[in-house]
Amino acid sequence: MDPTFADGQYLIVDQLSQRFEEPKRDSVIIFKYPKDKTKFFIKRVIGLPGETVEIKDGVVTIVLKDGIATTLSEPFVADGNKKLEDFTSDPLSADEYFVLGDNRLGSLDSRSWGPVTADLIVGRPLFRLLPATSFHFLPGDFSR
């Protein structure tokens, strides 16, 4: 999730609020890796249930449930999307989320292994504590 998060940072994870509210677009979540549930990943929510995610010529577009397409503004992306391969997801089911890393060119995410189901979501980063110089409440959250 570089540049938003780096290896070695210490996070306090909010595991409670995800039981009462659905993840929002652009929010950061921590979840069990769908291919190995003993591992945890941190990624950004891009697609919500019922939507389709399209990447074409480096532009990420969401096709909403009603068929209206909206292009995302992503100031948190590390390397831009210009070199991304074109991609179109299947429509997400009622309990699925499409996630991408902020370092898109080096990220293992929903483009590789598919959507994350709601039952795999553990929570969201509440505080970044270490290193102390990068202390932050709700780090990486652009959904507020």
N, C-alpha and C positions, 0 to 999 in steps of 0.2 A: 504493500500500500504506500510505497514511497511516492511522493514526498510527505504525505500526511502522517504516516507512521513509519518508524524505523526499527530494525532489529534491536533488541535490548531495552526497549522502552517498557515501563511498568504501568499497566492499566488496571483500574478498578472497573469491573464489569457490572452493569445494572442488569440483573437477571429477572427482576420483578415486573417492570413496566411492559415488557413484551408480552406478558400474559393478559394485559388489559387493553393494549392498543396495537394496531397493525403497523409494520414498518412503513415508513414513508420513502418516497423517491429521494435519492441523494443521501439518505441516512446511512450510517456505517453500522454493520451488524457483525456479530461474532457467531459462528455456527459450526456445527460438526461437518467435516468434509464428507460429502455424499459417498465417496468411494472408500473411505476408511474412517468410521465414526469415532475412532480413538484420537483423531487429529482435529485441531480447531483452526479455522481460517477466519480472517477479517477482511471484509470486502464492502463495497458500496452498493446499495440497492438502486438498480436502474429501471427494471421492469416490474410492474405490479400485476396481481392476478387479473386475468382476462386480456392482458395487453400482449403485443408482439414487439420485439426489439429488432430494429434494422440498423446495420452499419453499412453505409455506402459512401465511397470516396472519403472515408474518414469522418463522416457526419453520423452521429447517433440519433436516430429518430424512433419515437415511440408511437405505435399505432394503438390508439385507445380503443376501449370496448365498442364505442360507437362508430369506429372507422376513421375518426379524425386523427391526423398525424401531427405530432409536435416534435420539433427539433430541440435537443437538450443543449443548454449552455453549461459547460463543465469547467469552471475555473480551477478546479482541484486536480485536473489531469496533469500528470508529470511531463509527458512527452508529446502531448497533443495526440490527435487521432489520425494524422495524415497518412501514416504508413500502415494502418490497420487493414487487414483483409476484409472484404465485404462479407457480411454475415446476416442471416435472417433467422430468428428463433421461431419455433412453433408457438402458437398462442399459449399463454400461461394459464394453467388451470386455477381453480379457486384457492388452492393452498400453495401456489408456487411463486417464487421471486427470482428475477434474473439479476445476478450480481456481477460486477466488474471491479477489478483492482484499479487504483489510480495510476499505476504504472502500467498502462495498457499493453505496451509492447513486451513486457516481461511478466505478465500476470497469468496465472493459472486460475481460470474463473468459469462462469457459466458457458462461455464459448467452447470450452473444452469438455466439461462434464455435465452440462445441462443445468436446469434451474435448481434452486434450493427450496425444499419443502418446509413449510412452517414448523413442523415438528423437529427440524434440525437446528432451528434458531435458538441460541443460548441467551443472547442479550445484546446490549450495545455498550460501547465504551462510555463510562460515566466520567472518569477522571484519568488524565495522564499524569502520573506522579513523578516518574523518573525518566530521564534526567530532570533534575529540579528546574533547570533553565527552560524546559518545555512543558511545565505544568499547565494544564488546561482543563476546563470543565466542558464536557461533551465534545471532546476533540474530534475534528473532522466532520462535525454535523453542520451541513448547509441547509438542512430541511426546515430549520426554525424560521 
